């Protein structure tokens, strides 16, 4: 009985284990050359005195024949924080190093080469390049001294042993198709363990996602069939249920969104690897029915509860403009109380790290709103009010709030706060520096106030704002600042955007063809600007109320329609009830249009709300200048000057006319003189080449004739020997026949003696006569075979080139065979060659060599083939013995190039 129970338990256990493995197992990964993947690695110690983050990219350089894998490993980004002995936190971010002006090249990165076996075990690890020293700076704020607190090398903060252990774990997991471990223990020099959290972020191949969001939305409209999570689109099932496997980083915020743009439903949550979130809601009352389950439910609920507090305290909904100073401070105090109440509610349900993240984010919300209130209060209620009229506590939260290494890079509230903080710092400096504003003040203020991402973000925003004007002076003036930023910044998101803006701004340099070819209009049509070629063009693009163009009416009326034309393009979003637009339409030298509200159609100019920009073009539609302005009298004077310059661009002064005539005269004379010289040189060169070609051909013909002159006596000598042999043997009848046929053959040879080439049919007739002559002496048999594709009448070959080969076969091969001797001549075409194969069943090459006879005729044939070779097509003569059983003989293959 016990055995049966044990057997049953064993079977159940096996089934359970097989089910478990079936659920967890992923297919193995077959990596190939060129594959890459990127990871985020976080390393901390137990004492929590340092917190290092590394973005590491692995690229498979090659897969060796033995299965080993060679990876290039690059530390793309290092975000490092640690506390010194005084518990002062220091930080470094390799994307945003200390800013160095006039830097000539981009920063180097730490790069390694790793070789792993086919299972992922690392065999070797070596360094390929070394990053610059790491300069740690205080996170608490910009210090009076710019000297770094600490300098370390990259392999000090990320030891090679740790890189090897983490890399091996990741590669083995990928190859085996296993889930990546959430936590790794890394031995350190103190004997304790550091903690590593590696996460796979992206790859060139598909890999398993590490988090799950699923649930059901009831009463889902048919139009809402899709939803988005972190830029990835998913589809609802028909009943509103859904399931999305997503990729989560280390406390990465993921936003769930669906519905139409004006009525979309959304929430966000901080997710970690292996998190599961289950959602239930009613689409008709989404916010009030939204509920969560799963191990990420508490984090999602926290985010949901904080939304109303954040929105209420944020600039857009706080109504700060209508509040007195006391009311505003009370409003923020109540907001802090509401926020703290929610945080306390989740103290034991959510990790301290996430709670601190929310606390930091909320500080930026309140500080940003406070800066906007300060700006509006000074501007509207009490202009020129000094800061000392505000309570000191008002500025304390701003001046003491750290912005370096916040961990919120790219966040909405944080980025807006940095923009307003730069304005605040600039305002403080402006009180001392005579209210100096603009790019240079922004740049100097940022360098004096910030480090890391805040510094680079502020410079990026200032450059972007200035380049947005697309003005010649500002574009050229900013070149060195732009190059410094590109060489210093390691964040490709910022540098790539700035490169696009820079390229677009430089399209507007004077003399360039207009970057704008057409305007897309409200009615769906397009206005081709090329139709206005022939006279200068002024294009005014207005993204403000048409009334701001009122000052242009008189300015346009002053201009003659024959001298300049105006195109006024009004933004649809800014069209309001106005009489100005009708007045502009009535002007004879104005084309007034309303632009399409589809911003994706119109390229090469981008105006913000309430902005107006003027462009001027020459009569052949090239750029003269452009100007971005606000409504003010001085700026209308600038536009008037632009219009004058546009008109002047089509009118030539006397000096310009004289210069043009002078230039044209010299150009025409130079062109004629050059043409005569070039033609004379060309003609002389062609004549010389013709003479060289004729001379070469003449020399070649003479050489061929010289060789033929050697062949003909050789042939005649052999023929006369044959006649003498017949007479000596008292074969007079045969000698007479031989003489008759020999005379026919000689007549044919003499007729062709001056020709380099003869038709194949003539050559074969000569060969037939020769064979018949020799038959009288040796009584052999012969055949001439011609393939159907060979046209003997059209094909031409060198005269008497086959005869020496036939003679060789008869005299040295068939002479002793009698009536058993056999000679076969086969002729065929092979692409660009004529192939002639002469086969006999004579004594073979060995006996010929033994006799010591050397054929003078064969030597002459080879020399003729060398002279006749042209255009890379080389003729050839090849002799070989027949080695068949009980059979001897020789095969001669003659290959002649043909056209």
C-alpha positions in Angstrom: 0.0 0.0 0.0 2.9 2.3 0.9 4.5 1.6 -2.4 1.3 2.6 -4.3 1.1 5.8 -2.3 4.7 6.7 -3.0 4.3 5.9 -6.7 1.2 8.1 -6.9 3.0 11.0 -5.1 6.0 10.6 -7.5 3.8 10.8 -10.5 2.0 13.8 -9.2 5.4 15.5 -8.4 6.7 14.7 -11.9 3.6 16.2 -13.5 3.8 19.3 -11.4 7.5 19.8 -12.2 7.0 19.2 -15.9 4.1 21.8 -15.8 6.4 24.3 -14.0 9.2 23.8 -16.5 6.8 24.1 -19.4 5.6 27.5 -18.0 9.0 28.9 -17.3 11.1 27.7 -20.2 11.9 30.0 -23.1 13.4 28.9 -26.4 17.2 29.1 -26.6 18.7 32.1 -28.3 20.9 31.7 -31.4 22.9 34.9 -31.5 24.5 35.9 -34.8 27.2 38.4 -35.8 25.8 42.0 -35.7 23.3 41.3 -32.9 23.3 43.7 -30.0 21.5 44.3 -26.8 21.6 47.1 -24.1 21.3 46.7 -20.4 20.8 48.8 -17.3 22.9 47.7 -14.3 22.4 49.1 -10.8 25.0 48.3 -8.2 24.7 49.3 -4.5 26.3 48.2 -1.2 24.5 47.0 1.9 25.4 50.2 3.8 23.8 52.3 1.0 26.7 54.6 0.8 26.9 54.4 -3.0 24.4 53.9 -5.9 25.9 53.3 -9.3 24.0 52.9 -12.6 25.6 51.7 -15.8 24.1 51.6 -19.3 26.0 48.9 -21.1 25.8 47.9 -24.8 26.9 44.5 -26.0 27.6 44.0 -29.8 28.4 40.6 -31.1 31.4 41.2 -33.4 31.9 37.6 -34.6 30.9 34.0 -34.0 33.9 31.8 -34.3 34.0 28.4 -36.0 34.4 26.7 -32.6 31.2 28.4 -31.3 32.9 31.1 -29.2 31.3 34.6 -29.2 33.3 37.8 -29.4 31.5 40.9 -27.9 32.3 44.6 -28.0 31.1 45.9 -24.6 30.7 49.7 -24.2 29.8 51.6 -21.1 27.4 54.0 -22.8 26.5 55.9 -19.7 27.6 56.0 -16.0 25.4 57.6 -13.4 27.3 57.5 -10.1 26.4 58.7 -6.6 28.3 58.0 -3.3 28.5 59.5 0.2 31.9 60.5 1.5 33.2 60.3 5.1 31.2 63.4 6.1 28.0 61.9 4.5 28.1 64.5 1.7 26.7 63.0 -1.5 28.8 63.4 -4.6 27.7 62.5 -8.2 28.8 62.1 -11.8 27.0 61.5 -15.0 29.1 60.6 -18.1 26.3 62.0 -20.4 26.8 65.4 -18.8 30.5 65.8 -17.8 32.0 69.1 -16.6 31.5 71.6 -19.5 34.7 72.4 -21.3 34.6 75.3 -23.8 36.6 74.8 -27.1 36.5 71.1 -26.8 37.7 69.7 -30.2 36.4 66.2 -30.1 33.8 64.0 -28.4 34.5 62.2 -25.2 35.8 58.7 -25.3 34.0 55.8 -23.7 35.1 52.8 -21.7 35.2 49.8 -24.1 36.0 46.1 -23.6 36.2 43.0 -25.7 34.7 39.8 -24.2 35.1 36.3 -25.6 32.6 33.8 -24.3 32.1 30.1 -25.2 29.0 28.8 -26.9 27.2 28.5 -23.5 28.0 32.1 -22.4 30.9 31.4 -20.0 33.4 34.2 -20.4 36.9 33.1 -21.4 38.7 36.4 -21.8 38.0 40.1 -21.1 40.3 42.9 -22.2 40.2 46.7 -22.4 40.0 48.4 -25.8 39.7 52.1 -24.8 39.6 54.0 -21.6 37.2 56.8 -20.6 38.4 60.0 -19.1 38.8 60.3 -15.3 35.5 60.6 -13.4 35.0 64.0 -11.8 32.7 63.7 -8.8 30.9 66.9 -7.8 28.7 67.8 -4.9 25.0 66.9 -5.5 23.9 69.6 -3.0 24.3 72.4 -5.5 26.9 74.4 -7.5 29.8 75.3 -5.3 32.0 78.4 -5.5 34.9 76.2 -6.6 34.7 74.2 -9.8 37.4 71.8 -8.7 36.1 68.2 -8.7 35.8 66.6 -5.2 37.1 63.2 -6.4 38.7 61.8 -9.5 38.5 58.1 -10.2 39.0 55.8 -13.2 36.0 53.8 -14.7 37.4 50.5 -13.6 37.6 51.7 -10.0 33.9 52.3 -9.8 33.1 49.3 -12.0 35.7 46.6 -11.4 36.4 44.2 -14.2 35.5 41.3 -12.0 32.0 42.7 -11.4 31.6 43.4 -15.2 32.7 39.8 -16.0 30.2 38.3 -13.4 27.3 40.4 -14.5 28.0 40.0 -18.3 28.4 36.2 -17.9 25.0 36.0 -16.1 23.3 38.0 -18.8 24.8 36.2 -21.8 24.1 32.7 -20.3 20.5 33.7 -19.6 20.0 34.9 -23.2 21.6 31.9 -24.8 19.7 29.4 -22.5 16.4 31.3 -22.9 16.1 31.8 -19.1 14.7 34.8 -17.2 17.4 37.1 -16.0 18.0 37.1 -12.3 16.6 40.2 -10.6 19.4 40.4 -8.0 23.1 39.3 -8.1 25.6 39.3 -5.2 29.0 40.7 -6.1 31.9 40.0 -3.8 33.9 43.2 -2.9 37.3 43.9 -1.3 35.8 44.2 2.2 34.6 40.6 2.2 30.9 41.6 2.0 28.7 41.6 -1.1 27.5 44.4 -3.2 24.0 44.1 -4.8 23.5 44.2 -8.6 20.2 44.6 -10.4 20.7 44.0 -14.2 17.9 44.7 -16.6 17.7 44.1 -20.3 16.5 47.3 -21.9 16.5 46.8 -25.7 18.0 44.5 -28.4 18.2 43.9 -32.1 16.2 40.6 -31.6 13.1 39.6 -29.7 13.5 38.7 -26.0 11.0 37.9 -23.2 9.4 40.9 -21.5 9.7 41.2 -17.7 6.4 42.7 -16.5 2.7 42.2 -17.1 -0.3 44.6 -17.2 -3.7 42.9 -17.8 -7.3 43.4 -16.9 -10.7 44.5 -18.4 -12.3 47.8 -19.2 -16.1 47.4 -19.3 -18.4 49.4 -21.5 -15.5 50.1 -23.9 -16.7 52.1 -27.0 -16.1 50.3 -30.3 -13.9 53.2 -31.5 -11.5 52.5 -28.6 -10.0 49.3 -29.9 -6.4 50.0 -29.0 -4.4 51.2 -26.1 -0.8 52.4 -25.6 1.8 51.5 -22.9 5.1 53.4 -23.1 5.0 54.1 -26.9 3.9 50.5 -27.7 0.4 49.8 -29.2 -1.8 46.9 -28.1 -5.3 45.8 -29.0 -8.3 45.2 -26.7 -10.2 42.0 -27.0 -13.9 42.3 -28.0 -15.1 42.1 -24.4 -12.7 44.9 -23.3 -10.1 42.5 -21.7 -6.5 42.9 -22.5 -3.0 41.5 -21.6 0.2 43.3 -22.3 3.7 41.9 -21.7 5.9 44.9 -21.3 9.5 45.8 -20.5 10.1 47.4 -17.1 13.4 49.0 -16.0 14.6 49.9 -12.6 11.6 51.8 -11.2 10.6 53.0 -14.7 7.4 55.0 -15.2 5.0 53.4 -17.6 1.8 55.2 -18.8 -1.4 53.4 -19.8 -3.6 55.4 -22.2 -6.6 54.9 -24.4 -9.5 56.8 -25.9 -9.7 59.9 -28.2 -7.3 62.8 -27.8 -9.8 65.2 -26.1 -11.3 62.5 -23.9 -8.5 60.0 -23.3 -8.2 58.0 -20.1 -4.9 57.4 -18.5 -2.8 56.5 -15.5 0.9 55.9 -14.8 2.8 53.6 -12.5 6.4 53.0 -11.5 7.1 49.4 -12.5 10.0 47.1 -11.8 11.0 43.7 -13.4 8.7 40.8 -12.5 5.8 43.2 -11.6 2.2 42.2 -12.4 -0.6 44.8 -12.5 -4.3 43.8 -12.9 -6.7 46.6 -13.9 -10.5 46.8 -13.7 -12.5 49.9 -14.7 -15.7 51.1 -16.4 -15.0 53.2 -19.4 -18.0 55.4 -18.7 -16.6 56.4 -15.3 -12.9 55.5 -15.6 -11.3 57.6 -12.9 -13.8 56.6 -10.2 -14.0 52.9 -11.0 -10.3 52.3 -11.6 -9.0 49.5 -9.3 -5.8 47.5 -9.2 -4.6 44.1 -8.1 -1.3 42.2 -8.4 2.1 42.8 -6.7 2.2 46.3 -8.3 -1.2 47.3 -7.1 0.0 49.5 -4.2 2.4 51.5 -6.5 -0.4 52.0 -9.0 -2.9 53.2 -6.3 -0.3 55.6 -5.0 0.2 57.2 -8.4 -3.5 57.4 -8.9 -4.1 59.1 -5.5 -1.3 61.6 -6.1 -2.6 62.8 -9.5 -5.2 65.2 -8.1 -2.7 66.8 -5.6 0.0 67.2 -8.4 -2.5 68.7 -10.8 -4.0 71.0 -8.2 -0.6 72.4 -7.2 0.7 72.5 -10.8 0.9 75.8 -12.8 -2.0 75.0 -15.1 -4.6 74.4 -12.5 -3.4 76.3 -9.4 -4.9 79.7 -10.4 -1.8 81.3 -8.9 -2.3 84.6 -10.8 -5.4 85.5 -8.8 -3.9 84.9 -5.3 -2.2 87.3 -2.9 1.2 86.3 -1.5 -0.4 85.1 1.7 -3.0 83.1 -0.1 -0.4 81.6 -2.3 1.8 80.5 0.6 -1.3 79.1 2.4 -2.3 77.3 -0.8 1.1 75.6 -1.1 1.1 74.7 2.6 -2.2 72.9 2.2 -0.9 71.1 -0.9 2.1 69.8 1.1 -0.3 68.6 3.9 -2.5 66.7 1.3 0.6 65.2 -0.2 2.1 64.0 3.1 -1.3 62.5 4.1 -1.2 60.3 0.9 2.5 59.3 1.4 1.9 58.3 5.0 -1.0 56.1 3.9 1.4 54.1 1.7 4.4 54.0 4.0 4.2 50.3 4.7 2.9 49.3 1.3 5.4 50.8 -1.1 9.2 50.8 -1.0 11.0 53.9 0.6 12.8 54.4 -2.7 9.5 55.0 -4.6 8.2 57.2 -1.8 11.3 59.4 -2.0 11.0 59.5 -5.8 7.4 60.9 -5.3 8.6 63.4 -2.6 11.3 64.8 -5.0 8.9 65.1 -7.9 6.4 67.0 -5.7 9.1 69.4 -4.6 9.7 70.3 -8.2 6.0 70.8 -8.8 5.7 73.3 -5.9 9.0 75.0 -6.6 8.1 75.4 -10.3 4.7 76.9 -9.5 6.4 79.2 -6.9 8.8 80.5 -9.6 5.9 81.2 -12.0 4.0 83.0 -9.2 7.1 85.1 -8.5 7.4 86.1 -12.2 3.7 87.0 -12.5 3.6 88.8 -9.1 6.5 91.0 -10.0 5.3 91.7 -13.6 1.6 92.4 -12.9 1.0 93.4 -9.3 4.1 95.2 -8.3 6.5 95.9 -11.2 10.2 96.3 -10.3 9.5 95.0 -6.8 12.8 93.8 -5.2 13.1 90.3 -4.0 13.6 91.4 -0.4 9.9 92.2 0.0 9.2 88.5 -0.2 9.6 86.4 3.0 13.0 84.7 3.2 11.3 81.4 3.5 9.7 81.9 0.1 13.1 81.4 -1.6 14.6 78.8 0.7 12.9 75.9 -0.9 14.1 77.1 -4.3 17.7 78.0 -3.3 18.2 74.7 -1.3 16.5 72.3 -3.7 19.2 70.2 -5.4 18.8 69.8 -9.1 22.0 67.8 -10.0 21.6 64.0 -10.2 17.9 64.2 -9.3 17.1 61.0 -11.2 14.2 62.8 -12.9 16.0 63.7 -16.1 13.4 64.3 -18.9 10.5 64.4 -16.4 7.7 66.9 -17.1 7.7 68.8 -13.8 11.5 68.7 -13.5 12.2 70.0 -17.0 9.7 72.9 -16.6 11.2 73.7 -13.2 14.7 73.9 -14.7 13.4 76.4 -17.4 11.9 78.7 -14.8 14.9 78.2 -12.5 17.2 79.6 -15.2 14.9 82.6 -15.6 15.0 83.1 -11.8 18.8 82.9 -11.6 19.0 85.2 -14.6 16.7 87.7 -12.9 18.9 87.8 -9.8 21.9 88.4 -11.9 20.0 90.9 -14.0 19.5 93.1 -11.0 23.2 93.5 -10.7 24.1 93.4 -14.5 21.8 96.1 -15.8 19.0 93.8 -17.0 21.1 91.9 -19.6 19.1 89.2 -21.3 19.3 86.9 -24.3 21.3 83.8 -25.2 24.7 85.0 -23.7 23.1 85.8 -20.4 21.3 82.4 -20.4 24.6 80.7 -21.2 26.6 82.5 -18.5 23.9 82.0 -15.9 23.7 78.3 -16.6 27.5 77.9 -16.3 27.5 79.8 -13.1 24.4 78.0 -11.6 24.2 74.4 -12.7 26.1 71.1 -13.2 25.2 67.9 -15.1 21.8 67.6 -16.8 20.5 71.0 -15.6 23.5 72.7 -17.2 23.2 70.8 -20.5 19.4 71.1 -20.6 19.6 74.9 -20.0 22.2 75.4 -22.7 20.2 73.1 -25.1 17.0 75.1 -24.5 18.8 78.5 -25.0 20.5 77.3 -28.2 17.2 75.9 -29.5 15.4 79.2 -28.7 18.0 81.3 -30.5 18.3 79.0 -33.5 14.5 79.0 -33.8 14.8 82.6 -35.1 16.7 81.3 -38.1 18.5 84.6 -38.4 21.8 84.8 -40.2 23.6 86.7 -37.4 22.5 84.5 -34.6 23.2 81.3 -36.6 26.8 82.3 -37.4 27.4 83.7 -34.0 26.4 80.5 -32.3 28.6 78.1 -34.3 31.3 77.7 -31.6 28.7 77.3 -28.9 26.9 74.7 -30.9 30.1 72.8 -31.6 31.1 72.9 -27.9 27.7 71.5 -26.9 28.0 68.6 -29.4 31.5 67.7 -28.3 30.7 67.9 -24.6 27.3 66.3 -24.4 27.0 62.5 -24.3 23.2 62.5 -24.5 22.3 61.6 -28.1 18.7 62.6 -27.5 19.7 66.2 -27.0 22.5 66.3 -29.6 20.5 64.7 -32.3 17.6 67.2 -31.8 20.0 70.1 -31.8 21.7 68.9 -35.0 18.3 68.8 -36.7 17.6 72.4 -35.6 21.0 73.6 -36.6 20.7 72.0 -40.1 17.3 73.6 -40.5 18.5 77.0 -39.3 21.4 77.0 -41.8 19.1 76.4 -44.7 18.1 80.0 -44.2 21.5 81.5 -44.8 21.5 84.2 -47.5 21.8 83.0 -51.0 20.4 79.6 -50.3 17.4 78.4 -52.3 14.2 78.9 -50.3 13.7 76.0 -47.9 9.9 76.6 -48.3 8.6 75.6 -51.6 4.8 75.6 -50.9 2.3 76.6 -48.2 -0.4 74.1 -47.3 -3.7 75.8 -46.8 -6.9 75.4 -44.8 -9.0 74.2 -47.8 -6.6 71.4 -48.5 -4.8 73.1 -51.5 -1.2 74.2 -51.7 0.2 77.6 -52.7 3.4 77.2 -54.8 5.7 80.1 -53.9 7.7 79.7 -57.1 4.8 81.4 -59.0 5.9 84.7 -57.5 9.4 84.5 -59.1 10.4 87.5 -61.1 10.3 90.1 -58.3 11.4 90.1 -54.7 9.0 88.3 -52.3 8.2 89.1 -48.6 6.6 86.2 -46.7 4.9 87.0 -43.4 3.8 84.0 -41.3 1.6 84.9 -38.4 0.8 82.6 -35.5 -0.9 85.4 -33.6 -4.2 87.4 -33.8 -4.4 89.1 -37.2 -4.6 92.4 -35.4 -0.9 92.3 -34.8 -0.4 92.9 -38.5 -2.2 96.2 -38.4 1.1 98.1 -38.4 2.0 96.4 -41.7 -0.9 97.8 -43.7 0.6 101.3 -44.3 4.0 99.8 -44.8 2.7 97.5 -47.6 0.8 100.3 -49.2 4.0 102.3 -49.6 5.5 99.6 -51.8 5.0 99.4 -55.6 3.4 96.2 -56.8 5.9 96.1 -59.6 8.8 96.0 -57.2 7.8 93.6 -54.5 5.0 91.1 -53.6 3.7 90.1 -50.2 2.4 86.7 -49.1 0.7 86.8 -45.7 0.2 83.3 -44.2 -2.2 83.4 -41.2 -2.3 80.4 -38.8 -5.7 78.8 -38.6 -5.4 78.3 -34.8 -4.9 82.1 -34.4 -7.7 83.3 -36.7 -10.2 85.4 -34.7 -12.8 88.0 -35.6 -10.8 90.8 -37.0 -11.2 93.5 -39.7 -7.5 93.5 -40.4 -7.4 90.3 -42.4 -10.0 91.7 -44.8 -8.0 94.9 -45.3 -4.9 92.9 -46.1 -6.8 90.8 -48.6 -7.9 93.9 -50.5 -4.3 95.2 -51.0 -3.3 94.6 -54.7 0.3 93.4 -54.0 -0.8 91.0 -51.2 -1.7 87.3 -51.4 -3.5 86.5 -48.1 -3.9 82.8 -47.1 -4.9 80.8 -44.1 -2.6 77.9 -43.3 -3.7 74.3 -42.6 -3.8 73.3 -38.9 -2.0 70.1 -39.7 1.5 70.9 -38.4 3.0 67.8 -39.9 2.5 69.0 -43.5 4.3 72.3 -43.2 8.1 71.8 -42.9 11.1 74.2 -42.6 9.5 76.8 -40.4 8.0 76.2 -36.9 6.4 79.1 -35.0 5.3 79.0 -31.4 2.0 80.4 -30.3 1.8 84.3 -30.5 4.9 84.5 -32.8 5.2 86.2 -36.1 8.1 85.8 -38.6 9.1 87.7 -41.7 11.1 86.1 -44.6 12.5 88.0 -47.6 13.5 86.4 -51.0 15.2 87.6 -54.1 13.5 87.6 -57.5 14.9 84.1 -58.2 13.5 82.9 -54.9 16.7 82.8 -52.9 16.9 83.7 -49.2 17.8 87.3 -48.2 17.0 87.4 -44.5 14.4 86.4 -41.9 13.3 87.9 -38.6 11.3 86.6 -35.6 9.6 89.5 -33.8 7.0 90.6 -31.3 4.8 93.6 -31.8 6.8 96.8 -31.2 7.5 100.0 -33.2 11.2 99.3 -33.4 10.7 95.9 -34.9 8.4 97.3 -37.6 11.4 99.5 -38.6 13.5 96.4 -38.9 10.9 94.8 -41.2 10.8 98.1 -43.3 14.6 97.8 -43.7 14.2 94.1 -44.7 11.7 95.1 -47.5 14.0 97.8 -48.7 16.9 95.3 -49.0 14.7 92.9 -50.8 13.7 95.6 -53.4 17.4 96.7 -53.8 18.4 93.1 -54.4 16.7 93.2 -57.8 18.1 96.7 -58.8 21.6 96.9 -60.2 23.7 100.0 -59.5 26.0 101.5 -62.2 29.0 100.0 -60.5 27.3 96.6 -60.5 26.4 96.9 -64.2 29.9 97.9 -65.1 31.3 95.1 -63.0 28.9 92.6 -64.6 29.8 93.8 -68.2 33.5 93.6 -67.3 33.1 90.1 -65.8 31.0 88.9 -68.8 33.6 90.2 -71.3 36.5 88.6 -69.5 34.5 85.4 -69.1 33.6 85.1 -72.8 37.1 85.9 -74.0 38.5 83.3 -71.5 36.0 80.7 -72.6 36.8 81.3 -76.3 40.5 81.1 -75.7 40.2 78.0 -73.6 38.0 76.4 -76.2 40.5 77.1 -79.0 43.4 75.7 -76.9 41.4 72.6 -75.8 40.3 71.9 -79.4 43.8 72.3 -80.8 45.2 69.9 -78.2 42.4 67.5 -78.7 42.9 67.5 -82.5 46.7 67.0 -82.2 46.2 64.2 -79.7 43.6 62.4 -81.9 45.9 62.7 -85.0 48.8 61.3 -83.0 46.8 58.4 -81.8 45.6 57.6 -85.4 49.2 57.6 -86.7 50.3 55.3 -83.8 47.4 52.9 -84.5 48.1 52.8 -88.3 51.8 52.3 -87.6 51.1 49.4 -85.2 48.7 47.7 -87.7 51.3 48.1 -90.5 54.0 46.6 -88.4 51.8 43.7 -87.4 50.8 43.0 -91.0 54.5 43.1 -92.0 55.4 40.7 -89.3 52.6 38.3 -90.3 53.7 38.5 -94.0 57.3 37.9 -92.9 56.2 34.7 -91.1 54.1 33.6 -94.1 57.0 34.3 -96.4 58.9 31.8 -94.3 56.0 29.3 -94.4 55.5 29.2 -98.2 59.1 28.2 -99.1 58.9 25.6 -96.3 55.7 24.1 -97.8 57.1 24.2 -101.3 60.3 22.4 -100.2 58.3 19.6 -98.6 56.0 19.3 -101.7 59.0 19.1 -104.1 60.5 16.4 -101.9 57.3 14.4 -102.2 57.4 14.7 -106.1 61.0 13.7 -106.1 60.2 10.6 -104.0 57.5 9.5 -106.5 59.8 9.9 -109.5 62.6 8.0 -107.7 60.2 5.2 -107.0 59.2 5.1 -110.8 55.6 6.2 -109.9 55.4 8.5 -112.9 51.6 8.6 -113.2 51.3 9.5 -109.6 54.0 12.1 -110.0 52.1 13.7 -112.9 48.8 13.8 -110.8 50.8 15.2 -107.9 52.3 17.9 -110.1 48.8 18.9 -111.4 47.3 19.1 -108.0 50.4 20.8 -106.7 50.0 23.5 -109.4 46.4 24.1 -108.3 47.4 24.4 -104.7 50.3 26.7 -105.5 48.0 29.0 -107.5 45.6 29.2 -104.5 48.5 29.8 -102.1 50.0 32.6 -104.3 46.6 34.2 -104.8 46.2 34.5 -101.0 49.8 35.4 -100.2 49.1 39.1 -99.9 46.1 38.6 -97.7 46.3 38.5 -93.9 43.0 36.6 -93.7 41.2 34.2 -96.0 37.7 32.7 -95.7 37.5 29.4 -93.9 36.0 27.8 -97.0 39.2 28.7 -99.0 41.4 27.4 -96.3 39.5 24.1 -96.2 39.8 23.8 -100.0 43.5 24.2 -99.8 43.7 21.6 -97.0 41.6 19.2 -99.1 44.1 19.6 -102.1 47.0 19.1 -99.8 45.5 15.9 -98.2 44.8 14.5 -101.7 48.4 15.2 -102.7 49.8 13.3 -99.7 47.3 10.4 -100.2 49.2 9.6 -103.4 52.3 8.9 -101.3 51.0 7.4 -98.1 47.5 6.0 -98.9 45.8 7.2 -95.6 42.2 8.2 -95.1 41.0 11.6 -94.0 37.7 13.4 -93.0 36.8 17.1 -92.6 33.9 17.7 -90.2 32.3 21.2 -89.9 29.8 22.0 -87.1 26.4 23.4 -88.3 27.0 26.7 -86.4 30.1 27.5 -88.4 29.6 29.6 -91.5 32.7 28.9 -93.6 31.9 31.6 -96.1 31.7 34.4 -93.5 34.4 33.3 -91.1 38.0 34.5 -91.9 41.2 33.0 -90.5 44.9 33.5 -91.2 45.8 31.8 -94.4 47.9 28.5 -94.3 47.6 28.3 -90.5 46.0 24.8 -90.5 48.3 23.2 -93.2 51.4 22.9 -91.0 49.4 20.9 -88.4 47.9 18.6 -91.1 51.4 18.2 -92.6 52.8 17.3 -89.2 50.2 14.6 -88.6 50.8 13.0 -92.1 54.6 13.1 -92.2 55.3 12.3 -88.6 52.3 10.2 -87.7 50.6 8.5 -90.7 53.5 7.9 -93.1 54.2 4.4 -91.7 50.6 3.4 -91.2 49.7 2.9 -94.9 46.0 2.4 -95.6 45.3 2.0 -91.8 46.2 5.6 -91.2 43.3 8.0 -90.4 43.2 11.8 -90.1 40.1 13.7 -88.8 39.8 17.5 -88.9 36.9 18.9 -86.8 35.9 22.5 -86.8 33.5 24.2 -84.3 32.7 27.6 -82.7 33.1 28.2 -79.0 31.8 31.8 -78.1 34.6 34.1 -79.3 36.9 31.4 -80.6 37.1 29.1 -83.6 38.3 25.6 -82.5 40.0 23.3 -85.0 40.8 19.8 -83.7 43.2 17.6 -85.8 43.4 14.0 -84.8 45.5 11.2 -86.2 46.1 7.5 -85.2 49.8 7.7 -85.9 52.8 6.9 -83.8 52.2 9.6 -81.1 54.3 12.3 -79.6 56.8 10.0 -77.8 58.2 8.5 -81.0 58.4 11.9 -82.6 60.5 13.2 -79.8 62.7 10.2 -79.8 63.4 10.9 -83.5 64.6 14.3 -82.5 62.6 16.0 -85.2 61.6 19.6 -84.5 58.7 21.0 -86.6 59.6 24.4 -88.0 55.9 24.8 -89.2 54.5 24.4 -85.6 56.9 27.2 -84.4 55.6 29.6 -87.1 52.0 28.8 -86.2 52.6 29.7 -82.6 54.3 33.0 -83.5 51.4 34.0 -85.8 48.9 33.3 -82.9 50.8 35.7 -80.7 50.6 38.4 -83.3 47.0 37.8 -84.0 45.9 38.0 -80.3 43.9 41.2 -79.6 41.4 42.7 -77.2 42.4 40.2 -74.5 41.3 37.2 -76.7 44.5 35.0 -77.0 44.8 32.2 -79.5 46.4 28.9 -78.4 47.9 25.6 -79.9 47.9 22.5 -77.7 49.3 19.0 -78.7 48.5 15.9 -76.7 49.0 12.1 -77.2 46.0 9.7 -77.4 46.5 7.2 -74.5 43.6 4.8 -75.3 44.2 1.1 -75.0 45.7 -0.4 -78.3 45.6 2.9 -79.9 48.2 5.7 -80.5 48.1 9.1 -82.1 48.1 12.8 -81.5 45.4 15.4 -81.1 46.2 19.0 -82.0 43.8 21.7 -80.8 44.1 25.1 -82.5 42.1 27.9 -81.0 41.8 31.1 -83.1 40.1 34.3 -81.7 37.3 35.6 -84.0 35.2 38.8 -83.9 
